[in-house]
Amino acid sequence: MSSAEQRSPHRVRVAVLVLLCGLTLAAGLANKLRCTGPGFDASGRSTPGYAERNFTDVCYSDIQFLWLGRDLDRHTFPYVHGDLEGDTLVGGALEYPVLTGLLAWAGAAFASNDAEFLLFSAVLLAPFGLLTAWLLGRLAGWRALLWALGPPLVLYAFHNWDLAAVACAVGAFFVVYRGRGSSATRLGWAAALLGIGFALKLYPGLFVVPLALYALAHAGRQDAARVVAIAAATAVGINVPFALAGFEGWWASFEFQGQRAVDGTTNSVWFWGVRLLFGSGAEGAEAFQSFADVASPLLVLGSLTLACLLGWRRYRREGTYPLLAVSAAALAGFLLLHKVHSPQYTLWLLPMFVLLRVRWGWILGYLLADLAMGIGIFRWYGALGEGAGGIHEGFAAQAVVIGVWGRAALLAGLFVAFLAAEPAHALADRRRTTTTSGAPSSTPPAGSSSPLVRTTSSEGR
């Protein structure tokens, strides 16, 4: 069979995945657009009943909501003239890293109301969702249907600006396992993509440490140090112009997140569990907030350290550092232990279900818990606005509790399951080497061992 004939089914598969992803993204946009119009007030806010429809119709989007309150409606360039006054962001400051701020500003540039802002932002974000589908299809074959047709894509694709950061994270793994060039080149590009991802949503920065350890295991100390240096230089290089142009506005995004209280909008075990240990009075609430501000980042750092150490133990046993497994476990630890767990963070985790072969029960369980949270949380907010919403007052509040604790239990289990999982791309390669020739290839498939190492026989052949 010719190389062109071998590539044809692969290209068809990836094309189908991208097409299906496009249809899912369209469904996601249609879902969010239900909260727009049909009329608009003088500020460009959808009427009538925007606040009520957001929650009762489960079509809330941060993008649409932030049309007002961050000077996006005034087309103010972000950060440069901004500041944090008390707990309010003013002058174009946003609570997100600078590249996300630029995406938000670009989406608002030609908009005159929140519906146009949502639509234009979706046009900017959709290519990142399609690119992610393409990358996952190349890496894991039909498992990428989990991304292309996943319910989280309908619920959250245009909830916030996360698709760009997800594409950077997945792109970094793609470069390592499927990129061209020397190992140093691939590691360098992967580190740069994680640095860009950090300037979008911070979380891809978690993967720099596993990538550096992967480089240390398979390429040496110099390449490991280079990974850290490139990722840091990329993130710093993107942020420095904003810090120089308007330090207060740039710093406001970090300060805002640092000061964010653990409340009912954070959807985390800290609010629904740990908070109850401190009592209900003002003194207890203040003590809890101080505790969470310190304990949450320390525990996240601890979970990252544990994942890396367990990954190194597996490397010593198997000879390959499990980059994907450690990265996924670190992400699971972050989602479990960080004081904020926004609904759209599921988009961060979904590619890990594609790239690692964990049991389907884990995946189904998490998607169901997330569905309970994704629908329940907004119905609960609506009930709170109407003066109800107690834990015993209807399905919505109970769905939130199921979602919070269901996700928490599953994330704790996934931390362990991810660390033991094999990469799906190794399986895909193994199938290609057997189906294209009719017999197993004598060459180890990419991903069955480190792609940075060239396997040879004892004679060097």
Phi, psi and omega in degrees: 000133181289162179296326179295319179293325178293324183282337187300308179299324180297316180294321178297316180300312181296320178297319178296318180298317180294319178298313180297322177297319178300319178294321178294319177298321177297320177295322178296319178293318179299323178298313181289327181292346177298338180270001183259153176061199358285344177247173180218143177275187185297335180272356182090009178278139180298140176222159357270164170065036181304310185299320181288315182296325178314316189261314183293327181267359179051053178230021181297142175221129173303324182300306180298317182300319186278008169304324176249148175100347178233015180063018175290328178293338178265002178059035179285131178296134191289148169076319193302319181249017187271174178191169173245112180254105188069246175244021183246127176278131184226165172067022180097002175288143177233162181275010184245160175300165196295323181290326173294322175301320178294320177298317179297316179297317180296320179295332181270349191304321183246013182267148177241358176204173186291334178292315178294322178299316178296316181295312181295324177294321178296322177298322178289324186274329185305319178302329178291322176295319178292320177299319178298319177298318179297313181297315180293323176297319177294325184276321192230007177067221186291348175300338179295351173300333176301325176278311189296326183242010185292137176306325179301331179292325176290317184286323195234356184306320182241029174283323181209195186259031189285339185302325181294317180294321178298318179299321178295316181296312179295322178299324178297316178294323179298316181299319180296315188265338183230358183289166178255164179099183182289167178299321180297320179295314182294318178296322179296315179293322177298317179297320179296320178296322177291326175295320176295317178300322177299324179282359176256312185213011177072315191300328177300340176298336175303328188276355180294319181295311175301324179294320179295319178293324175298316177295320179299319182291325191243350181227340176115171185296322182298315180291326177297314178296324180294322177302310180298317183295318181292316179299315180294316181296322178296311181296316180294317181299326178286323185278329187303315180303323179289320179296323179286322182288328180194085188300317183299317180292323178292314182290335183302326181295318179290318181296320180300313181292323179295327181272354185299128180283149174278105182225194184295344179273353184272343172058030186245167177293341179295315179286316188275349182229294186299321182305324184293341180284347185256005179084176186254355181282171181298321180295318178295320180297318180293319178296320179297314180300317179296320179295313182297322181298331180264313187292321183300306179296326179295319179291323176299315177298320178296320179292323176297315180299315180298316179300317181294319180294316178293326175295322178293323176297319178294322176300316180297329182277323189251341179093357178229129179284124186280077184305309182295317182297315181292319179297317180295318179296319178299321178293318178300319177297319178298312182296326180285321193254346179289150185288344178239132176226081182292151184304320186288355178296343175301330177298332178291321186278331187304317178299332178292328175294331178284316190278342181238142183271078172266161182299145183296335178299322176299315184293310181298316180300317181292319179296324178290317178297320179293323178296319177299318178291312186299327178269316185295322187297319182282326174295325178292317176302319178297319178295322177298321179295337179264007178089004178250209173101006175298160187299334180260009186254069172102175186291323189302309181297320179292326176296323177297314180298317177300316180295314182298306185282330174295314177298319182299313180297318181291322178295320177298316177292322180293330176306317179284315183297319179300317184295337179262355189279153174264150179290137181292332182293332176294320178295317180298318179295320182297321178293321181295320183290337178269324186278330183283334182247348182088352179212157180299141177285149176281350179266128179300134181293149176299131180102338175284338169221179184299132177288352178271355183244134176262117184282133177227164176278178182294337176273359177091009181268000000 
